[in-house]
């Protein structure tokens, strides 16, 4: 990224859509050692939750395509799956938002200790994740309304962690920022979600098809291998979407609230205080 050298995950200026997506990938790469393991645990738990629902809907991996006679159960499965995704991304958003904010303020500084509870606001994050999941479940049951939930709820965790507001205030804050500048952040989140969805489906189907072609996949193993495969792929996708939510939230604040100016002024005040302290020795 050209603003502050190669270490600038999020330059302090408004970004193009392409630059914003690049920033999300850079943040994921910088924090992969923390984000991916946590995401993998959560994605594996999601597979356990969805397993009985998939059995009831009579769907099989890797695509989990519906049977025309079990559409009601399949619709419920989709709603639960969408809710699980939203909960996981919100939980990961806590870590991604704190990492993104730290790297924005000091691009060269190492970010560590994200899992420590100090000032992490895990309690409010769990509450807002549950709220996000409930809203997504209802929206997904309504069919096309899930699009609005995907577009508007991405800023919940960053609002709780960075602006330190409560879960319900975070709901308004997230929607407000998503709709600014003609809904720019909302559109970017939808774009990111669709891109990751295409990658997930393509990878899962491609790997299973390849194993079948090579005769390496026994029918008895297709369900556990499919679940493990989806958990692994989703762990990267969920972490990536959490990073996109983080950088999009921060970039929108830079674009519409002058966050970059506030940070620059804070840096200057810090340098002046350091110079005065050095002069007084």
C-alpha positions as CSV (number, residue, x, y, z in Angstrom):
1,X,0.0,0.0,0.0
2,X,1.5,3.3,-0.9
3,X,0.7,5.6,2.0
4,X,3.0,4.6,4.9
5,X,5.1,1.9,3.3
6,X,4.6,-1.8,3.0
7,X,3.6,-2.1,6.7
8,X,0.5,0.2,6.3
9,X,-2.4,-2.2,6.5
10,X,-4.8,0.7,6.4
11,X,-3.5,4.0,5.1
12,X,-4.9,7.1,6.7
13,X,-6.9,8.3,3.8
14,X,-10.0,7.3,1.9
15,X,-9.4,4.2,-0.2
16,X,-10.8,2.8,-3.4
17,X,-12.7,-0.5,-3.3
18,X,-9.8,-2.4,-4.5
19,X,-7.5,-0.9,-1.9
20,X,-10.0,-1.6,0.8
21,X,-10.1,-5.3,-0.2
22,X,-6.3,-5.4,-0.3
23,X,-6.2,-3.9,3.2
24,X,-8.5,-6.6,4.5
25,X,-6.3,-9.3,3.1
26,X,-3.2,-7.6,4.6
27,X,-4.9,-7.5,8.0
28,X,-5.8,-11.2,7.7
29,X,-2.2,-12.0,6.8
30,X,-0.8,-10.0,9.7
31,X,-3.2,-11.6,12.2
32,X,-3.6,-15.0,10.7
33,X,-1.9,-16.8,13.6
34,X,-4.5,-15.5,16.0
35,X,-7.6,-15.2,13.8
36,X,-7.5,-18.5,11.9
37,X,-7.2,-20.9,15.0
38,X,-10.1,-19.1,16.7
39,X,-12.1,-19.1,13.5
40,X,-11.4,-22.9,13.0
41,X,-12.8,-23.7,16.5
42,X,-15.9,-21.6,15.9
43,X,-16.4,-23.1,12.3
44,X,-16.0,-26.6,13.7
45,X,-18.7,-25.9,16.3
46,X,-20.9,-24.5,13.5
47,X,-20.6,-27.9,11.7
48,X,-21.7,-29.7,14.8
49,X,-24.8,-27.5,15.1
50,X,-25.7,-27.9,11.5
51,X,-25.2,-31.7,11.3
52,X,-28.6,-32.8,12.7
53,X,-30.3,-30.1,10.6
54,X,-28.6,-31.4,7.5
55,X,-29.7,-35.0,8.3
56,X,-33.3,-33.8,8.8
57,X,-33.2,-31.9,5.5
58,X,-31.6,-35.0,3.7
59,X,-28.8,-33.0,2.1
60,X,-25.3,-34.3,1.4
61,X,-21.9,-32.7,1.1
62,X,-20.2,-31.0,-0.4
63,X,-22.9,-28.8,-1.9
64,X,-25.8,-29.7,0.5
65,X,-28.3,-29.2,-2.3
66,X,-32.0,-29.5,-1.3
67,X,-34.5,-32.2,-2.0
68,X,-37.7,-30.9,-3.5
69,X,-39.7,-32.8,-0.8
70,X,-37.8,-31.2,2.1
71,X,-37.7,-27.6,1.2
72,X,-39.2,-26.4,4.6
73,X,-36.4,-28.1,6.5
74,X,-33.8,-26.9,4.1
75,X,-35.0,-23.3,4.4
76,X,-34.7,-23.6,8.2
77,X,-31.2,-25.1,7.7
78,X,-30.2,-22.1,5.6
79,X,-31.5,-19.6,8.2
80,X,-29.6,-21.3,11.0
81,X,-26.5,-21.5,8.9
82,X,-26.7,-17.8,8.1
83,X,-27.2,-17.0,11.8
84,X,-24.2,-19.1,12.7
85,X,-22.1,-17.3,10.1
86,X,-23.1,-13.9,11.5
87,X,-22.4,-14.9,15.1
88,X,-18.9,-16.2,14.2
89,X,-18.0,-13.2,12.1
90,X,-19.1,-10.8,14.9
91,X,-17.0,-12.7,17.4
92,X,-13.9,-12.6,15.2
93,X,-14.7,-9.0,14.5
94,X,-13.7,-8.2,18.1
95,X,-10.1,-9.4,17.4
96,X,-10.0,-7.9,13.8
97,X,-11.3,-4.5,14.9
98,X,-8.7,-4.2,17.7
99,X,-5.9,-5.3,15.4
100,X,-7.0,-3.0,12.6
101,X,-7.3,0.0,15.0
102,X,-3.8,-0.6,16.5
103,X,-2.2,-0.9,13.0
104,X,-4.0,2.2,11.8
105,X,-2.6,4.2,14.7
106,X,0.9,2.7,14.5
107,X,1.5,0.7,11.3
108,X,5.0,-0.4,12.4
109,X,4.0,-1.7,15.8
110,X,3.5,-5.4,16.4
111,X,0.0,-6.3,17.5
112,X,-0.1,-9.1,20.1
113,X,-2.2,-10.1,23.0
114,X,-5.5,-9.9,21.2
115,X,-6.9,-12.8,23.2
116,X,-6.2,-11.2,26.5
117,X,-9.3,-9.9,28.2
118,X,-7.9,-6.5,29.1
119,X,-10.2,-3.8,27.4
120,X,-11.3,-6.5,25.0
121,X,-15.0,-6.1,25.8
122,X,-15.7,-9.8,25.3
123,X,-19.0,-9.6,27.2
124,X,-20.6,-6.9,25.0
125,X,-19.2,-8.6,21.9
126,X,-20.9,-11.9,22.8
127,X,-24.2,-10.0,23.3
128,X,-23.9,-8.2,20.1
129,X,-23.0,-11.4,18.3
130,X,-26.1,-13.1,19.6
131,X,-28.2,-10.1,18.5
132,X,-26.6,-10.3,15.1
133,X,-27.4,-14.0,14.8
134,X,-31.0,-13.5,15.9
135,X,-31.5,-10.7,13.4
136,X,-29.9,-12.7,10.6
137,X,-32.0,-15.8,11.4
138,X,-35.2,-13.8,11.1
139,X,-34.0,-12.0,8.0
140,X,-33.0,-15.3,6.4
141,X,-36.4,-16.8,7.1
142,X,-37.8,-13.9,5.2
143,X,-35.9,-14.8,2.0
144,X,-34.4,-11.8,0.2
145,X,-34.3,-9.7,3.4
146,X,-31.1,-11.5,4.4
147,X,-29.3,-9.2,2.0
148,X,-30.1,-6.2,4.2
149,X,-28.8,-8.0,7.3
150,X,-25.6,-9.0,5.6
151,X,-25.1,-5.4,4.3
152,X,-25.9,-3.5,7.5
153,X,-24.7,-5.7,10.4
154,X,-21.0,-5.9,9.6
155,X,-20.0,-3.0,11.9
156,X,-21.6,-4.3,15.1
157,X,-18.4,-5.7,16.6
158,X,-16.2,-2.8,15.6
159,X,-18.7,-0.4,17.1
160,X,-18.8,-2.2,20.4
161,X,-15.0,-2.5,20.6
162,X,-13.8,0.7,19.0
163,X,-16.6,3.2,19.9
164,X,-17.3,1.3,23.1
165,X,-21.1,1.5,22.8
166,X,-23.6,-1.1,23.9
167,X,-25.1,-3.8,21.7
168,X,-28.3,-1.9,20.7
169,X,-26.4,1.3,20.1
170,X,-24.0,-0.6,18.0
171,X,-26.9,-1.7,15.8
172,X,-27.7,1.9,14.9
173,X,-24.0,2.8,14.6
174,X,-23.3,-0.1,12.2
175,X,-26.3,0.6,10.0
176,X,-25.6,4.4,10.0
177,X,-22.0,3.9,8.8
178,X,-23.0,1.2,6.3
179,X,-25.4,3.6,4.6
180,X,-23.1,6.6,4.4
181,X,-21.7,7.8,1.1
182,X,-24.6,6.1,-0.8
183,X,-24.4,2.8,1.1
184,X,-20.7,2.3,0.1
185,X,-19.7,0.2,3.1
186,X,-22.9,-1.9,2.7
187,X,-22.1,-2.6,-0.9
188,X,-18.5,-3.5,-0.1
189,X,-19.6,-5.9,2.5
190,X,-22.0,-7.6,0.1
191,X,-19.3,-7.8,-2.5
192,X,-16.9,-9.4,0.0
193,X,-19.5,-11.8,1.2
194,X,-20.3,-12.9,-2.4
195,X,-16.6,-13.3,-3.3
196,X,-15.9,-15.4,-0.3
197,X,-19.1,-17.5,-0.9
198,X,-18.0,-18.3,-4.5
199,X,-14.5,-19.2,-3.3
200,X,-15.9,-21.5,-0.5
201,X,-18.4,-23.3,-2.8
202,X,-15.8,-23.7,-5.5
203,X,-13.1,-25.1,-3.2
204,X,-15.4,-27.5,-1.3
205,X,-16.9,-28.9,-4.5
206,X,-13.5,-29.0,-6.3
207,X,-11.7,-30.9,-3.5
208,X,-14.5,-33.5,-3.0
209,X,-14.8,-34.0,-6.8
210,X,-11.1,-34.4,-7.1
211,X,-11.0,-37.0,-4.3
212,X,-13.9,-38.9,-5.9
213,X,-12.2,-38.8,-9.3
214,X,-9.0,-40.3,-7.8
215,X,-11.0,-42.9,-5.9
216,X,-9.8,-41.6,-2.5
217,X,-13.1,-40.9,-0.9
218,X,-15.2,-43.7,0.5
219,X,-19.0,-43.1,0.7
220,X,-18.9,-43.7,4.5
221,X,-16.4,-40.8,4.9
222,X,-18.1,-38.2,2.8
223,X,-20.1,-36.6,5.6
224,X,-17.2,-36.2,8.1
225,X,-14.7,-35.2,5.4
226,X,-17.3,-32.7,4.0
227,X,-17.8,-31.2,7.5
228,X,-14.1,-30.9,8.1
229,X,-13.5,-29.4,4.7
230,X,-16.2,-26.8,5.2
231,X,-14.9,-26.0,8.7
232,X,-11.4,-25.4,7.3
233,X,-12.5,-23.3,4.3
234,X,-15.0,-21.3,6.4
235,X,-12.3,-20.6,9.0
236,X,-10.4,-18.6,6.5
237,X,-13.5,-17.0,5.0
238,X,-14.9,-15.9,8.3
239,X,-11.6,-14.4,9.4
240,X,-11.4,-12.6,6.1
241,X,-14.9,-11.2,6.4
242,X,-14.1,-10.0,9.9
243,X,-11.0,-8.2,8.6
244,X,-13.1,-6.7,5.8
245,X,-15.6,-5.4,8.4
246,X,-12.8,-3.9,10.5
247,X,-11.0,-2.0,7.7
248,X,-14.4,-0.9,6.1
249,X,-15.5,0.5,9.5
250,X,-12.3,2.3,10.0
251,X,-12.1,3.6,6.4
252,X,-15.7,4.9,6.6
253,X,-14.8,6.8,9.8
254,X,-11.8,8.3,8.0
255,X,-13.9,9.2,5.0
256,X,-16.8,10.7,6.8
257,X,-15.7,11.6,10.4
258,X,-12.1,12.7,9.9
259,X,-10.6,9.9,12.0
260,X,-7.3,10.3,10.3
261,X,-7.1,14.0,11.3
262,X,-7.9,13.1,14.9
263,X,-5.1,10.4,14.9
264,X,-2.6,12.8,13.3
265,X,-3.3,15.5,15.9
266,X,-3.0,12.9,18.7
267,X,0.4,11.9,17.3
268,X,1.6,15.5,17.2
269,X,0.5,16.1,20.8
270,X,2.3,12.9,21.8
271,X,5.5,14.0,20.0
272,X,5.3,17.4,21.6
273,X,4.9,15.9,25.1
274,X,7.9,13.6,24.4
275,X,10.0,16.5,23.3
276,X,9.1,18.6,26.3
277,X,9.9,15.6,28.6
278,X,13.3,15.2,26.9
279,X,14.1,18.9,27.2
280,X,13.2,18.9,30.9
281,X,15.7,16.2,31.7
